[in-house]
Amino acid sequence: MDKTVVEIDRVNLTYHEPHAETMALTNLSLRVRSGEFVGVVGPSGCGKTSMLSLLAGLIRPSSGTVRIQGCEPGQTPKPVGYMLQRDHLLDWRNIEGNVMLGLEVQRKKTPGAAARAGELLDTYGLGEFKRHYPRQLSGGMRQKVALIRTLALEPDILLLDEPFSALDYQTRLKIADEVYAIIKQEGKTAILVTHDIAEAISMSDRVLVFTARPGTIKGEYPIAFNGSASPLGRRNLPGFKDYFDVIWKEMDTNEQ
């Protein structure tokens, strides 16, 4: 994991509105290595989602630079995958049709790409639901479909914006385990934005703590557990509470 694939260098971001300006990010710098899973936590409104929007190429920084695999966002050889809080599945399309949607929109639905998408559904336990419709699936299964729809585009980097927040607690733990396993199995780089400190610790190689708005990185915590436990397994390992306590304390000093 030596190759840097995400670079944010001294970025400032200001939103300009008719009657005011809001500084969302200030002097933000960040590096993410290939294959790394980075968690980002911080108070509401601190610019975490704005950072993901910059990486996805949806907005541009007011100053500073953003590079994905050495390119400007939107100019990368492969697309950057973006998984949102809601699955945004289309009710009138079956599961297979929903997974193919991104390929169709980007005009990449070749026979090979379609076959790969079908293989992903089969590999990760959704093959028998290809002809089902979203309303027939649980919330957790729908989020897995959303992830597979994203993976069908063959991104190297995934941006995860509170992807489990709409799920009940038990489902959230289970689907976090499954999504983590899929991301690691597929060898992707991931950046997870979440309000849940325990979730960040359980899934990440490194957790970043943002300040209150305008956001920048206040603390950085490498996460290391013995063995290769799943996110759910990590929660029961010695040291988990210590990580939680120190990050909680860092977060608590953000309160204004």
WOGIHU-V117698 format. One record per residue. RES is the residue in one letter. PSI is psi in radians with two decimals (* if undefined). NEAR is the number of other C-alpha atoms within 10 Angstrom. D_FIRST is the distance of its C-alpha to the first C-alpha in whole Angstrom. Layout:
res = [RES;RES]
psi = [PSI;PSI]
near = [NEAR;NEAR]
d_first = [D_FIRST;D_FIRST]
This chain:
res = [M;D;K;T;V;V;E;I;D;R;V;N;L;T;Y;H;E;P;H;A;E;T;M;A;L;T;N;L;S;L;R;V;R;S;G;E;F;V;G;V;V;G;P;S;G;C;G;K;T;S;M;L;S;L;L;A;G;L;I;R;P;S;S;G;T;V;R;I;Q;G;C;E;P;G;Q;T;P;K;P;V;G;Y;M;L;Q;R;D;H;L;L;D;W;R;N;I;E;G;N;V;M;L;G;L;E;V;Q;R;K;K;T;P;G;A;A;A;R;A;G;E;L;L;D;T;Y;G;L;G;E;F;K;R;H;Y;P;R;Q;L;S;G;G;M;R;Q;K;V;A;L;I;R;T;L;A;L;E;P;D;I;L;L;L;D;E;P;F;S;A;L;D;Y;Q;T;R;L;K;I;A;D;E;V;Y;A;I;I;K;Q;E;G;K;T;A;I;L;V;T;H;D;I;A;E;A;I;S;M;S;D;R;V;L;V;F;T;A;R;P;G;T;I;K;G;E;Y;P;I;A;F;N;G;S;A;S;P;L;G;R;R;N;L;P;G;F;K;D;Y;F;D;V;I;W;K;E;M;D;T;N;E;Q]
psi = [0.87;-0.46;2.20;2.21;-0.29;2.23;2.11;2.15;1.90;0.89;2.33;2.49;2.13;2.26;2.21;2.13;2.85;-0.65;0.07;2.87;2.41;2.08;2.04;-0.68;2.54;2.20;0.83;2.17;2.42;2.47;2.41;2.31;2.74;2.29;-0.03;2.58;1.94;2.23;2.50;2.15;2.82;2.94;2.77;2.44;0.27;0.00;0.19;-0.85;-0.59;-0.67;-0.76;-0.68;-0.64;-0.78;-0.55;-0.16;0.27;-0.49;2.89;2.60;2.66;-0.58;2.89;3.14;2.60;2.24;2.36;2.05;0.67;-0.03;2.83;2.55;2.41;-0.20;0.18;2.68;-0.62;2.64;2.74;2.20;2.43;2.01;2.12;3.11;-0.73;2.61;-0.41;0.65;2.56;2.13;-0.52;-0.01;2.46;3.12;-0.75;-0.74;-0.67;-0.71;-0.57;-0.18;-0.84;-0.70;-0.69;-0.79;-0.71;0.14;0.78;0.27;1.31;2.86;-0.68;-0.74;-0.69;-0.69;-0.69;-0.74;-0.72;-0.67;-0.69;-0.76;-0.77;-0.80;-0.65;0.53;0.33;0.09;-0.70;-0.12;0.23;-0.62;0.00;2.88;2.74;-0.66;-0.30;-0.03;2.68;2.90;-0.71;-0.72;-0.66;-0.68;-0.60;-0.68;-0.76;-0.69;-0.77;-0.66;-0.69;-0.76;-0.45;-0.42;0.01;0.82;2.64;-0.43;2.32;2.32;2.14;1.92;1.66;0.89;-0.23;0.08;-0.39;-0.01;2.69;2.85;-0.82;-0.78;-0.66;-0.79;-0.76;-0.81;-0.53;-0.73;-0.81;-0.74;-0.74;-0.80;-0.70;-0.79;-0.75;-0.72;-0.66;-0.09;0.61;2.72;2.39;2.48;2.05;2.12;2.23;2.69;-0.13;1.85;-0.76;-0.69;-0.78;-0.79;-0.73;-0.44;-0.32;2.69;-0.38;2.41;2.25;2.39;2.15;2.62;3.00;2.83;2.42;2.33;2.49;3.00;2.13;-0.61;2.67;2.24;1.80;2.39;2.13;2.10;2.60;2.41;-3.05;0.93;2.64;2.93;-0.74;-0.70;-0.62;-0.60;-0.35;0.06;2.63;2.41;-0.38;-0.79;-0.62;-0.78;-0.79;-0.80;-0.75;-0.64;-0.66;-0.75;-0.73;-0.71;-0.71;-0.56;-0.13;-0.39;2.39;*]
near = [10;9;11;16;20;22;19;20;16;17;21;21;24;16;12;10;8;5;5;7;10;12;16;21;27;21;16;20;16;14;12;21;17;18;21;21;23;24;27;24;24;30;19;14;14;20;23;26;20;19;25;20;18;21;25;21;18;11;14;21;21;14;14;16;17;23;21;24;19;13;14;16;21;16;14;14;11;14;18;23;22;22;20;17;14;17;21;13;21;14;12;11;16;18;27;21;18;23;27;22;21;17;20;14;9;9;9;16;18;11;9;10;16;19;13;16;24;19;15;22;23;14;11;15;11;20;15;9;18;17;12;15;19;22;13;13;14;11;20;22;18;21;26;21;26;23;24;24;27;23;25;26;24;19;17;20;28;23;23;21;22;17;24;24;15;15;17;11;10;8;16;18;17;13;19;22;17;18;21;18;16;19;18;15;9;14;14;19;22;25;22;25;24;23;18;14;20;19;22;24;26;28;25;23;17;19;26;22;24;26;26;22;19;19;25;26;19;15;13;15;17;12;17;15;13;9;7;9;14;15;23;16;11;20;18;12;13;11;15;17;14;10;19;18;14;12;22;17;10;18;20;12;10;16;10;5]
d_first = [0;4;6;8;10;12;15;18;20;23;24;28;29;33;34;38;41;44;45;42;39;36;33;30;27;28;25;22;19;15;12;9;6;5;6;7;11;13;16;19;22;25;29;31;31;28;27;24;25;26;22;21;24;23;20;22;24;27;28;27;27;30;28;25;22;20;17;15;14;16;19;21;21;23;23;19;20;19;20;18;19;22;23;26;28;30;30;32;33;37;39;41;39;38;34;33;35;33;30;31;32;29;29;33;32;30;32;29;31;31;32;29;27;30;30;26;27;29;27;25;28;29;26;25;29;30;32;36;35;35;39;39;39;37;40;40;36;35;33;30;30;31;27;26;28;27;23;24;26;23;20;23;23;19;17;13;13;16;18;20;23;25;25;26;29;32;32;34;32;32;31;28;27;27;25;22;22;22;20;17;18;18;15;13;15;15;11;11;10;13;15;18;21;23;26;26;24;24;22;19;19;19;17;14;11;13;16;18;22;24;27;30;31;30;27;24;21;24;21;18;17;14;15;15;17;18;18;16;19;19;20;24;23;21;24;26;24;25;24;23;27;26;23;25;28;26;24;28;29;27;28;31;32;31;34;37]
